[in-house]
Amino acid sequence: MTALQRPARAAAPVRVPFPVVDEVARHCLQEEEPETVHIEVHLPGRLDEARLRAAFAEALRRHPRVLMREAPGRWYRLRYAWELTAEPDVEVVRFPPPGRNALRDARTRALAEAPALSSSPPVRLEVVRATGPVEGSEAGDAVGVPPRDAGRPAPDAGAGSVLFLTLNHTALDGPACLRVLATAAELYGGRDNSPAAPPVRGAPGTPPPADAAPSPWRRPARVAPGTPEPSPGNGLLVTELPLPRRPRGAPYTVNDQLMVTTALTLAHWNREHGARPRHLRVTMPVDDRPRDAGMPIGNGTRLVEVAFTHEELTPNPDRMPALLQRTAARTRALKARPRPQLGRGAALLTAPVTPVAWRAALTRGLRRAAAPWTSTTLLSNIGRIPYALDFGEEAGRAHAVWFSAPARMPRGLTVTTASTAGRLHLALRWSRALLGHGDGAHLRDLFEHYLHTTEVDP
């Protein structure tokens, strides 16, 4: 056989070393509490199965960084690596049978079953037909709570469709996968799903003097245990609330109102449960990526921590304007400060100077040792969904979008918010080792109460 007759050797797959965030997450995987991100999109109409499969497959090809799997390697390798593939290894889009508990079951799968890292892409899209409102379930199950405003239909009511996008957080984050879904919506419905222009912010007012934040070496408050469940994993509660009002020209944003609401909610919860008074620290993801088709795909947020003293979280309506302004000053300063995604310590810990298996053992040990100093909770505010998520005339435009972030111990509770069609969509996700479903419902009520208290004149 001549050289011209020999079959061409297949090109080796492109390999991309794990970034810092991916490596730390990979080191700390646990089967009991999978690192999944759940995105739930409600549409008023029905989707055609074949068209959606084709549109989502093409969207994956247009964002090739999502088509990846963990490359095999020996224990003494210096780095994990992603292996990029030309096509998916598995069928990504699923249409589970409709039924009375289909929505609840899909939420439960989104928390309990992470897409495998060994198959490309580490993403799963399930399409559930909504046949009526979701009913309550046993404590600890994932359950949807409809809006509580009289006269408004529940988002689960009617004959619409619900998209459940589940991603392995070791590889991807929610905003990146929402970008892929927006591309799929445009391909499916033929309508423009370009990101809307970000809201115009007024010029910030004069910030208050910098206050002394609690020392990072002091242990922050933990979420006080409620009624833990015997089964491992996460529980989830989603609800729809009015967006908080704020005066025109207020020197703070809705994100600042949500940050204050989260801190006040947990301070109230801890007082009710007799926890020792401590300062709170709330982790906040910051995402500076563009939202257009060129958005970098992966884990692209950096984490900062907003601190609150115990004294300023004592309920006092007269001090609310000052608390909102101080919070705004803190969040602006943290967003403006350059910082690696997980801090300089994580960047040093993941330096490829020793075998990755050794670094994995060290990372897990340090994580356990640092648990008492971990922030109290995580608030991930996606903000206004920048895409129409319009799937055309038959399926329609999204009227509700929920996200939820992993809620492993030692935090044990995450709060995720997004806004669509002028409504706030709140997801509370918790570790069952810490809280039960009744606890989640009570926290939801506290959150709604304190969100209303932030609607004050400056």
C-alpha positions as CSV (number, residue, x, y, z in Angstrom):
1,M,0.0,0.0,0.0
2,T,1.4,3.3,-1.0
3,A,1.4,6.4,1.1
4,L,-1.4,7.8,-0.9
5,Q,-3.5,4.7,-0.3
6,R,-3.1,4.6,3.4
7,P,-6.1,5.9,5.4
8,A,-5.5,9.3,7.0
9,R,-4.9,9.1,10.7
10,A,-7.6,10.7,12.8
11,A,-6.6,14.0,14.3
12,A,-6.0,13.8,18.1
13,P,-8.7,15.6,20.0
14,V,-7.9,19.1,21.2
15,R,-7.2,19.1,25.0
16,V,-7.7,22.1,27.3
17,P,-6.2,22.0,30.8
18,F,-8.7,22.4,33.6
19,P,-9.0,26.0,34.8
20,V,-8.6,26.6,38.6
21,V,-12.4,26.5,39.3
22,D,-12.9,23.3,37.4
23,E,-9.9,21.6,39.1
24,V,-11.0,22.5,42.6
25,A,-14.6,21.3,41.9
26,R,-13.2,18.1,40.4
27,H,-11.1,17.4,43.5
28,C,-14.2,17.7,45.8
29,L,-16.8,15.7,44.0
30,Q,-19.3,13.8,46.2
31,E,-21.9,11.3,45.2
32,E,-24.2,12.2,48.0
33,E,-24.5,15.9,46.9
34,P,-23.7,16.2,43.2
35,E,-22.4,19.5,41.9
36,T,-25.3,20.3,39.6
37,V,-26.7,23.6,38.4
38,H,-30.4,23.4,37.5
39,I,-32.1,25.8,35.1
40,E,-35.8,25.7,34.6
41,V,-37.5,27.5,31.8
42,H,-41.3,27.7,31.5
43,L,-42.9,28.2,28.1
44,P,-46.6,28.7,27.3
45,G,-46.8,26.3,24.4
46,R,-45.5,22.9,23.2
47,L,-42.2,22.0,21.6
48,D,-41.7,19.7,18.6
49,E,-39.3,16.9,19.6
50,A,-37.4,16.6,16.4
51,R,-37.0,20.3,15.8
52,L,-35.7,20.9,19.3
53,R,-33.2,18.1,19.1
54,A,-31.9,19.5,15.8
55,A,-31.8,23.1,17.2
56,F,-30.0,22.2,20.4
57,A,-27.4,20.0,18.5
58,E,-26.6,22.9,16.2
59,A,-26.4,25.3,19.2
60,L,-23.8,23.0,20.8
61,R,-21.8,23.1,17.6
62,R,-21.9,26.9,17.5
63,H,-20.5,26.9,21.1
64,P,-17.9,24.2,20.7
65,R,-16.4,24.8,24.1
66,V,-19.4,23.0,25.7
67,L,-18.7,19.8,23.7
68,M,-16.1,18.4,26.1
69,R,-15.4,15.4,28.3
70,E,-12.7,14.7,30.9
71,A,-9.6,13.3,29.2
72,P,-8.3,10.0,30.7
73,G,-4.9,10.1,32.3
74,R,-2.6,8.4,34.8
75,W,-2.6,9.2,38.5
76,Y,0.7,11.0,38.3
77,R,-0.3,13.5,35.6
78,L,0.1,17.1,36.5
79,R,-3.2,18.3,35.3
80,Y,-6.7,17.3,34.5
81,A,-7.7,18.1,30.9
82,W,-10.9,18.6,28.9
83,E,-11.1,16.8,25.6
84,L,-13.1,18.7,23.0
85,T,-15.3,16.6,20.7
86,A,-16.8,17.4,17.3
87,E,-20.2,15.9,18.2
88,P,-22.0,14.9,21.4
89,D,-21.2,11.4,22.8
90,V,-24.7,11.0,24.2
91,E,-28.3,12.1,23.4
92,V,-28.6,15.4,25.3
93,V,-32.3,16.1,24.8
94,R,-34.9,13.9,26.5
95,F,-38.7,13.9,26.6
96,P,-39.7,12.0,29.7
97,P,-43.3,10.7,29.8
98,P,-45.8,13.3,31.0
99,G,-47.6,12.7,34.3
100,R,-48.9,14.2,37.5
101,N,-45.5,14.4,39.2
102,A,-43.4,14.9,36.0
103,L,-42.2,18.4,37.1
104,R,-41.4,17.4,40.6
105,D,-39.5,14.3,39.3
106,A,-37.5,16.4,36.8
107,R,-36.5,18.8,39.6
108,T,-35.4,15.9,41.7
109,R,-33.3,14.5,38.9
110,A,-31.7,17.9,38.3
111,L,-30.4,17.8,41.9
112,A,-29.6,14.1,42.3
113,E,-28.2,13.0,38.9
114,A,-25.2,15.0,37.5
115,P,-24.4,14.5,33.8
116,A,-21.2,12.4,33.6
117,L,-17.9,14.2,33.0
118,S,-16.7,11.2,30.9
119,S,-19.2,11.9,28.1
120,S,-19.5,15.0,26.0
121,P,-21.2,17.4,26.8
122,P,-21.7,17.3,30.6
123,V,-25.2,18.8,30.0
124,R,-28.8,17.3,30.0
125,L,-31.9,18.9,28.6
126,E,-35.3,17.5,29.7
127,V,-38.6,18.7,28.2
128,V,-41.6,18.2,30.4
129,R,-45.2,18.9,29.4
130,A,-47.0,20.9,32.1
131,T,-50.4,19.3,32.7
132,G,-51.4,21.2,35.8
133,P,-50.1,22.8,39.0
134,V,-47.4,21.0,41.0
135,E,-48.7,19.5,44.2
136,G,-46.8,19.4,47.5
137,S,-44.6,16.4,48.0
138,E,-43.1,14.7,51.0
139,A,-40.5,16.6,53.0
140,G,-37.2,16.9,51.3
141,D,-38.4,16.3,47.8
142,A,-37.8,18.9,45.1
143,V,-41.1,20.8,44.8
144,G,-42.3,23.9,43.0
145,V,-44.4,26.5,44.8
146,P,-46.7,28.5,42.5
147,P,-46.9,32.3,42.7
148,R,-49.0,33.5,45.6
149,D,-50.5,36.6,44.0
150,A,-54.3,36.2,43.6
151,G,-55.5,36.3,40.0
152,R,-52.2,35.2,38.5
153,P,-52.0,31.7,37.0
154,A,-49.4,29.3,38.4
155,P,-46.4,28.9,36.1
156,D,-47.0,25.2,36.2
157,A,-50.6,25.5,35.1
158,G,-51.9,24.9,31.6
159,A,-50.6,22.9,28.7
160,G,-47.2,24.5,28.3
161,S,-43.6,23.1,28.3
162,V,-40.9,23.2,30.9
163,L,-37.2,22.9,30.0
164,F,-34.9,21.5,32.6
165,L,-31.3,22.1,31.8
166,T,-29.0,20.3,34.2
167,L,-25.2,20.8,34.0
168,N,-22.3,19.5,35.9
169,H,-20.9,22.5,37.7
170,T,-17.4,21.1,37.5
171,A,-17.4,22.0,33.8
172,L,-20.0,24.8,33.3
173,D,-22.0,27.5,35.0
174,G,-25.6,28.7,34.6
175,P,-25.0,31.9,32.5
176,A,-22.9,30.0,30.0
177,C,-25.5,27.3,29.5
178,L,-28.3,29.9,29.3
179,R,-26.3,31.4,26.4
180,V,-26.4,28.0,24.6
181,L,-30.1,27.7,25.2
182,A,-30.7,31.2,23.8
183,T,-28.9,30.1,20.6
184,A,-31.1,27.0,20.4
185,A,-34.2,29.1,20.9
186,E,-33.2,31.3,18.0
187,L,-32.5,28.3,15.7
188,Y,-35.8,26.6,16.7
189,G,-38.2,29.6,16.5
190,G,-36.4,31.7,13.9
191,R,-36.7,34.8,16.1
192,D,-34.0,37.1,17.4
193,N,-32.8,36.1,20.8
194,S,-29.9,38.5,21.0
195,P,-29.2,39.8,24.5
196,A,-31.0,42.9,25.5
197,A,-29.0,46.0,26.4
198,P,-28.1,46.0,30.1
199,P,-30.2,48.4,32.2
200,V,-28.9,51.9,32.5
201,R,-27.7,52.6,36.0
202,G,-27.9,56.0,37.5
203,A,-24.7,57.7,38.7
204,P,-24.0,56.3,42.1
205,G,-24.4,58.7,45.0
206,T,-21.7,59.6,47.4
207,P,-20.8,56.4,49.2
208,P,-20.7,56.4,52.9
209,P,-17.3,56.2,54.6
210,A,-15.6,52.9,54.4
211,D,-16.6,50.8,57.4
212,A,-14.5,48.3,59.2
213,A,-15.4,44.8,57.9
214,P,-15.2,41.8,60.2
215,S,-11.8,40.2,60.1
216,P,-11.7,37.3,57.6
217,W,-10.0,35.2,60.4
218,R,-13.2,35.4,62.5
219,R,-15.6,32.5,62.1
220,P,-18.8,33.7,60.4
221,A,-22.3,32.4,61.4
222,R,-23.4,29.1,60.1
223,V,-27.0,28.5,59.0
224,A,-28.6,27.0,62.2
225,P,-29.8,23.4,61.7
226,G,-33.6,23.0,61.2
227,T,-35.2,19.6,60.7
228,P,-32.6,17.5,58.8
229,E,-33.8,14.7,56.5
230,P,-32.5,11.1,56.8
231,S,-31.8,10.9,53.0
232,P,-28.7,12.6,51.6
233,G,-28.7,15.1,48.8
234,N,-30.3,18.5,48.2
235,G,-33.9,19.8,48.5
236,L,-35.3,22.6,46.4
237,L,-38.1,25.2,46.6
238,V,-39.0,27.6,43.8
239,T,-41.4,30.6,44.0
240,E,-42.3,33.7,42.2
241,L,-42.3,37.1,43.9
242,P,-42.8,40.8,42.9
243,L,-39.6,42.6,42.1
244,P,-38.7,44.9,45.0
245,R,-39.4,48.6,44.4
246,R,-36.8,51.2,45.0
247,P,-37.0,55.0,44.6
248,R,-35.8,56.6,41.4
249,G,-32.2,57.6,41.8
250,A,-31.6,55.3,44.8
251,P,-27.9,54.8,45.4
252,Y,-28.3,51.0,45.5
253,T,-29.5,48.3,43.1
254,V,-31.9,45.4,43.3
255,N,-28.9,43.2,43.9
256,D,-28.1,45.1,47.0
257,Q,-31.7,44.7,48.2
258,L,-31.5,41.0,47.6
259,M,-28.2,40.9,49.5
260,V,-29.6,42.7,52.5
261,T,-32.8,40.5,52.3
262,T,-30.7,37.3,52.4
263,A,-28.6,38.5,55.4
264,L,-31.7,39.6,57.4
265,T,-33.5,36.3,56.6
266,L,-30.6,34.2,57.9
267,A,-30.1,36.4,61.0
268,H,-33.7,36.0,61.8
269,W,-33.6,32.3,61.2
270,N,-30.5,31.9,63.5
271,R,-32.1,34.0,66.3
272,E,-35.2,31.8,66.1
273,H,-33.0,28.7,66.5
274,G,-30.9,30.0,69.4
275,A,-27.7,30.3,67.5
276,R,-24.8,32.3,68.9
277,P,-24.7,35.8,67.4
278,R,-22.0,36.1,64.8
279,H,-21.3,38.2,61.8
280,L,-22.5,36.9,58.4
281,R,-20.6,36.5,55.2
282,V,-22.5,36.0,51.9
283,T,-20.6,34.8,48.9
284,M,-21.6,36.6,45.7
285,P,-20.6,35.5,42.2
286,V,-19.5,38.3,39.8
287,D,-19.7,37.7,36.1
288,D,-18.1,40.2,33.7
289,R,-18.5,38.2,30.5
290,P,-20.4,39.6,27.5
291,R,-23.8,37.9,26.8
292,D,-23.5,37.8,23.0
293,A,-22.7,34.8,20.9
294,G,-19.0,35.2,21.7
295,M,-19.5,34.7,25.4
296,P,-16.8,32.5,26.8
297,I,-18.3,29.1,27.8
298,G,-17.2,27.4,31.1
299,N,-17.1,28.5,34.7
300,G,-16.6,32.2,34.2
301,T,-17.6,33.9,37.5
302,R,-15.4,35.0,40.3
303,L,-16.5,34.8,43.9
304,V,-16.4,37.7,46.4
305,E,-17.7,37.8,50.0
306,V,-20.0,40.5,51.4
307,A,-19.8,40.8,55.2
308,F,-22.4,42.0,57.7
309,T,-21.9,42.6,61.4
310,H,-24.4,41.1,63.8
311,E,-25.4,44.6,65.1
312,E,-26.5,45.9,61.7
313,L,-28.7,42.9,61.1
314,T,-30.9,43.7,64.1
315,P,-34.2,44.6,62.6
316,N,-34.7,48.4,62.6
317,P,-36.7,50.1,59.8
318,D,-35.1,53.4,60.5
319,R,-31.7,52.0,59.7
320,M,-32.7,50.3,56.5
321,P,-31.6,53.1,54.1
322,A,-28.2,53.3,55.7
323,L,-27.8,49.5,55.6
324,L,-28.7,49.4,51.9
325,Q,-26.2,52.2,51.1
326,R,-23.4,50.5,53.1
327,T,-24.1,47.3,51.2
328,A,-24.0,49.1,47.9
329,A,-20.6,50.6,48.8
330,R,-19.3,47.1,49.8
331,T,-20.6,45.4,46.6
332,R,-19.2,48.1,44.3
333,A,-15.8,48.0,46.0
334,L,-15.7,44.2,45.7
335,K,-16.7,44.1,42.1
336,A,-14.1,46.7,41.2
337,R,-11.3,44.9,43.0
338,P,-9.2,42.6,40.7
339,R,-9.1,39.1,42.1
340,P,-8.6,35.5,40.8
341,Q,-11.8,33.5,40.5
342,L,-11.4,31.6,43.8
343,G,-8.7,33.8,45.3
344,R,-4.9,33.6,45.2
345,G,-4.8,30.6,47.5
346,A,-6.7,28.4,45.1
347,A,-4.5,29.5,42.2
348,L,-1.4,28.5,44.2
349,L,-3.0,25.2,45.3
350,T,-3.7,24.2,41.7
351,A,-0.3,25.0,40.3
352,P,0.9,22.0,38.3
353,V,4.0,21.2,40.2
354,T,3.0,18.0,41.8
355,P,0.8,15.1,40.6
356,V,-2.9,16.1,40.5
357,A,-3.8,13.2,42.8
358,W,-1.7,14.6,45.5
359,R,-3.2,18.0,45.1
360,A,-6.7,16.5,45.2
361,A,-6.0,14.9,48.6
362,L,-4.5,18.2,49.9
363,T,-7.5,20.2,48.6
364,R,-10.0,17.9,50.3
365,G,-8.1,18.1,53.5
366,L,-7.9,21.9,53.4
367,R,-11.6,22.1,52.6
368,R,-12.5,20.2,55.7
369,A,-10.1,22.2,57.9
370,A,-11.4,25.5,56.5
371,A,-15.1,24.6,56.9
372,P,-15.7,26.8,60.0
373,W,-14.4,29.8,58.0
374,T,-16.6,29.2,54.9
375,S,-19.1,31.9,54.2
376,T,-22.6,31.6,55.7
377,T,-24.4,31.2,52.4
378,L,-24.2,32.0,48.7
379,L,-26.5,34.5,46.9
380,S,-26.3,34.1,43.1
381,N,-28.4,36.9,41.5
382,I,-28.5,36.3,37.8
383,G,-30.4,39.5,37.4
384,R,-32.8,40.3,34.5
385,I,-32.6,37.4,32.0
386,P,-31.0,39.1,29.0
387,Y,-32.5,36.8,26.3
388,A,-36.1,36.6,25.2
389,L,-35.8,32.8,25.1
390,D,-38.5,33.0,22.3
391,F,-39.1,29.6,20.7
392,G,-41.5,30.8,18.1
393,E,-45.2,31.1,17.6
394,E,-46.2,27.6,18.9
395,A,-44.0,27.3,21.9
396,G,-43.8,31.0,22.8
397,R,-41.5,33.1,25.0
398,A,-40.3,32.2,28.5
399,H,-42.4,33.7,31.2
400,A,-40.4,32.2,34.2
401,V,-36.8,31.1,34.6
402,W,-35.3,29.6,37.7
403,F,-31.7,28.7,38.5
404,S,-30.4,26.8,41.5
405,A,-26.8,26.4,42.6
406,P,-25.3,23.4,44.6
407,A,-25.9,23.6,48.4
408,R,-23.3,21.3,49.9
409,M,-22.2,21.5,53.5
410,P,-20.7,23.4,55.3
411,R,-22.9,26.2,53.8
412,G,-25.8,23.9,53.3
413,L,-28.0,26.6,51.7
414,T,-27.9,28.7,48.5
415,V,-30.2,31.4,47.3
416,T,-30.5,32.0,43.6
417,T,-32.6,34.7,41.9
418,A,-33.4,35.9,38.4
419,S,-36.1,38.1,36.9
420,T,-38.3,37.6,33.9
421,A,-41.3,39.5,32.7
422,G,-41.0,41.9,35.6
423,R,-41.2,39.1,38.2
424,L,-38.5,37.8,40.7
425,H,-37.9,34.0,40.5
426,L,-36.4,32.7,43.7
427,A,-34.9,29.3,44.3
428,L,-33.9,28.1,47.7
429,R,-31.7,25.0,47.7
430,W,-30.5,23.3,50.8
431,S,-28.6,20.2,52.0
432,R,-30.9,17.7,53.6
433,A,-28.3,17.1,56.3
434,L,-29.1,20.7,57.5
435,L,-32.7,21.5,56.6
436,G,-36.1,19.9,55.7
437,H,-38.8,21.0,53.3
438,G,-40.8,22.7,56.1
439,D,-37.6,24.7,56.9
440,G,-37.3,25.8,53.2
441,A,-40.9,27.0,53.2
442,H,-40.3,29.1,56.4
443,L,-37.1,30.6,54.9
444,R,-39.1,31.5,51.8
445,D,-41.7,33.3,54.0
446,L,-38.9,35.2,55.8
447,F,-37.3,36.1,52.6
448,E,-40.5,37.5,51.2
449,H,-41.1,39.6,54.4
450,Y,-37.6,41.1,54.5
451,L,-37.6,41.8,50.7
452,H,-40.6,44.0,51.3
453,T,-38.8,45.8,54.2
454,T,-36.1,46.9,51.7
455,E,-38.7,49.0,49.8
456,V,-37.9,52.2,51.7
457,D,-37.2,55.8,50.8
458,P,-33.5,56.7,51.1
